[in-house]
Every structure is written in structure tokens, then in C-alpha cells.
Amino acid sequence: MKQSVIVSTYNQPAWLEKSLHGYLYQTFRDFELVIADDGSDERTREVIENFRSLADFPVRHVWHEDKGFRKCTILNKATLEATADYLIFTDGDCIPRRDFLETHSSLAEPGRFLSGGYCKLPMDLSKRISEDDIASGRAFSLLWMRRHGLTGLSQSVKLGVGPTQAKMLDRIVPTHASWNGHGSSTWKKHILEVNGHNEEMRYGGEDRELGERLMNLGLRGKRIRYRALLIHLDHPRGYVNSEDLAKNKALREEVISKGQVWCGHGIIKQDAPPQLK
């Protein structure tokens, strides 16, 4: 099953470079990268061009002009550019463990979407991780991480458990299997059936809103947060504001209360699916 991995980014070239290097060492090889770039400057383009010379898989760069936070818009454009039937969505500040794509491939099921997890790092450790640490696997070693400043029980558990324990934790931990932007996947046809991301939304729950419409469509989430692991590099979020958060919350509440599936401000700009309008 070929995969298209859609990686969102905006003016974080150093973090994107580290994240992209994680895909060089994936055990699953039948995939392409589609980088959804929300208006980054030339530094990001240079990172992507340099990375292309290292990759033995297709790397697409989907870019639009910087007009503020328009992540949902660029994700919709990247969705249309993706050539595979199965899509994985992640962020350009998340480095995948070498079994990340294989896990998504092996656990994909009809009528489901997969909900992965991450280990969040402090800034000093985010800066310290090198391409060699990613290539060697040290970046996913609990012992190495602790030696270099990682703290917290949740982060330690995610890095420290083996495959059997990870499977068990995914079954028993009560955390809801929501759609998240750092590591969720499903078939492209389902993303198109709900008309993609809602471009009215800014930062704050915009990924989960898509997941709520997928669930209204009839898909069920499947937790793989301990089995499909990423390490999340720290960064500031200067684009967060209370007005956008309140608007996003209201949009999500409407989706849930009305059982909405189709989004009128998605890939197709109309209030109902073409066949029903």
C-alpha cells in the first residue's frame, strides 16, 4: 500500500530538516513526501532542495504565499497533490521513529482512521539532536534522552516500552482516538468525502474538527499513540490568539451537535457535495 505523507511546515527550516531526515531511515519504503508549506521563505525551499538529493523517494513541495495562518488551505492543496490512496498527516517539527510508516501501513483498516502520538521535547534537547542521532536511532533511546535532559513519566513511557507493551497501552489507556495533525492517517477518499480541512479555521483544534467530521461520516478512530511514535521539537507559537480559539471552538461544537460531514469551506467551496447540491 503506497503512502503519501503530508508534512506541514512554516518557517522552521532547522526543525524541518531534522524531521525530513527521519524519513530516510524508514523500514517501509513505498511512499512519497508532500510538504505543505504555509508560505515559508527561501530557507525552507533550500532545505527541501538539499534533501531531495538524499532521498530515494519522491519529495513534492506545495507552497502558497504567506498571508497569515492558512495551514488548512495548504493542507487541502497538498491533499490534492498526493498521488497515493492512503494519506498520513504529520508536522515538520516531528521526527518519525524508523517504524512510523510501517506501523501506519500494517494497522490501517477499512472504515478507520489511525491516531498516533508523540514525545514532546524541551528546547535544549530539540536543538541538541543531530542528523547522526536520528540516523543511529539514539534520538529514540530512552537512556540517551534521559542523559541529555528528558524528564517526565509520560515521555519516558512512550520511549521506553517495547512493541508488546505499546500494543497493550494503546488498548487500555482511555485517551480518545482523535484526529491530530502530528500523526494521523486514513484513505484519501475519506478526506475527499468530508471535503478536507475547514479553511475557516485558524490555529486551535483545526485538526480535530476534521476528525469529528470523519467520525460523523462513520469512521472510527484507532489509537496507535504508543506504537507510531514521533519526537516533537519545541517551538514558540506566536500565532495563537483567543479570538481564533473561540471561533474554532464554536465551529467544532456545531460540527458535533449537527453531525456535519461536509465542510463548505474546504477543498470545494460550496455548501453541499456536488452530487447533492
N, C-alpha and C positions, 0 to 999 in steps of 0.2 A: 504494500500500500504506500504509494508515494505521498509525501507530505509537503505542504507549503508552510513554512514557519514565518509568521508575520511579526517583525520586530519593530516596535515603536521607539522613536527617539526624537530628542530636540536639544541641540547644542550641548551635548555631553560627549564630546569625541573621545576623551580618555576612557570613560566608562564603556562606551560603545565598543571601542577597540578590544577591551578585555572580554566583554560579553561575546563578541563575534568569535574570538579565539576558542571559546568553549565548543563551538560547532565543528572545529577542525578535528576533534577527538571523539566524536560521537560514534557509538558502536553501530547505530542504524545509519545507513548511508544514502538511502533513496529519498532525497529531499532537496528543496531549494530554499533560499532565504529571500524574503521580500521585506526590505527595510522601509517602514512607513515613517517618513521624515517630515515633521510638522514645521518645516521652514528653517532648518539649521543653516549655518553659514558654511563657508568653503572648507573649514577644518573638518567637518563631518564628511564632506564629499571626498577629501583626500584620504581619510581613514578607510572609507569604503573601497576606493580605487586601489589602495595598497593591499587591502585584504583580498580583493579579487585575485591577485597574483598568487596567493597562498591556497585558495580554496579549489577543491576539485568538484564543486557543485555550483549550480547557478546562483548568482547573487544579483538581485534586482534592487534598484534604488528608486523609490517612488517619493517624489518631493513636491511640495507646493510652497507658495510664498508665505512668509511669516506675517500673519495678521492676527496675532494673539493665539490663545489656546484653542486649537482646532484638531485635537487628536482624533476625535470621532470621524471627522471628514477625511483625514488622511488614511485612517484605517479602512474606511469604505473604499477608497481608491485602491489601496493595496489588496483588499479582498478581490476586487475585480481583476487585478493584475495576476493574482495567484493562479497557477496552472494545475495544481493538484486538486483532487476531490476531497482531501482531508486537510483541515487547517488547524495549526497551533498558533495561538496568540501569546506573545511574551513582550517584555520590555528590554530596551537597550541598556539598562543598568542591572541586568540579571544574568549571571553566568551559569550555564547549564552544566550539571554533572554529566559525565560521559554516557550514562544510560538514560538520559532525559527523553530523547526522541524514541528510543526503543521501548521505553515504558509506555509512552502515549500510544505507540503503534500496537503493542501487544494487548493493551487494556481497552482499546476502542471497541464500542459495541453499538449496534443499531439502536436508535431511539435514546441515546445517552449523550451527555457531554461530560468531559473529564475536568476535574478541578484540582490543580496541583498546588504546591506550597513552596515557601522559600525560607531561607535562613538569613535574617537581617543582620548586617554587619555595622559596626561603628565606623566613623570616618577614617580613623587612623589605620584600621585594618583594611578598609576598602582601598586606600592609597597604597598599602604595602604589597598587596597581591600582585604578582608579576605574571607575565605570559608563561614563564617557566613553571611557576606554581600551578598554573592551570593545566599545562601540558603533562606535568608529572602526577597530578591528582592531589598534591599537597593541599590545594585550596579547599578540598572537601574532606580533609583529615581532621577529626575532632582534636586529636592530640596536638597537631600543628597549630590549629586555630587557637586552642587554649594557651599555648606557649606564646602566642602573639596577641593576646588580649581579648579573646572572645569570652564573654560571660553570659549567664542566663540559662536556666534549665531548659526552656523550650528550644533554644537554638542547639544546645548540646544534644538533646534527644534526637532532633532531626538529623544531625550529622552522625550521631553515634550508633543508631540502630542498623541492624542488618536487614536483608530482604524479608525474612520471615517475620521479624518483629514489626517492620514497616507495614506489611500487609495487615497484620493484626491491629495495629494502631489505626489504620485507615478504616477498619471495620468498627472499632469500638469507641473512638473519640467522637463526641457528639457535635463537633463543629459542622455547620451546614455546608453542603457542597455547592457553593455559589460560583458563578462565573467571575473570574478575576483576570485582570489584564496581564498578569505576570506569567501565567502558566495554565491556560485552559484550551480545550480543543474539542472540535466536532466536525461534522461534514459540512463542506461549503454549501451544499444545497439547503441545509437548515439555516445558515446565516442569511442566505438569499430569501428564504421563505418568510423571515421576520423583517426583511429589508435592511439588514445590517445595523450599524450603530446609529443612535439618535444624535444627529448633528446639532440639535438644540442644546445639548448638554455640554457643560464645561467640566472642570475637574471636580470629582467627588461623587463616586458611585456610578459613573458613566458605564463602567464595565458590567456592574451588577444589573443595571437596567436592561442591558442586552440579555443577560442570563434569565431575568424574570420573564422576558418575552419568549425566550426559548422554552421555559417551563410551561408557559401558557400555551405554547404550540403542542406540548405533550412530551417534551424531552425530560428525562430525569438526570439529575447530577450524580456523578460518581466521584467520591473522594479518593484522590491519589496524592494527597499533600505530603505524605511521608515517603512515597515511592518515587515521585517525579520531582526531584529537588533542584532548586536553584539557589545560588547565593546572591543576595540583594545588596548592591553597593549603595552606600549612604549618599544623600544629596539634599540640598535645600529645596523648598517648594514655594518659591516666591509668587506663584500664580494662584495660590489658594486665597479665596475670599468668601466671606459669609453670604453675600448675595447669591453667588453661583451655587453654593452648597444648599441654600434654602430652595432655590429654583429646581435643582436636581432632585432634592428630596420630594418636592411636590409632584414632579413628573413620574418618579418611581412609584409613589403612592397611587397615582392614577392608573398606572400600568397594572399594579397589583389588584386594586379594587375593581377595575373594569375588565380584568382578564385580557388585556390588549396583547395582540400578537404582532400586528403590523405597525410600523413606525412611519408616519407621514413625512418625516424629515430625515429619511435615511438615504440609501443608495438611489432609490427612485423618489422623486419629490412629488408625491401625490398621496391622498388620504386613504386610499384603499388599494389592494393589489390590482394589477392591471386587468385580470380576468373578472374581477368583481366590481370594478368602478362603473 
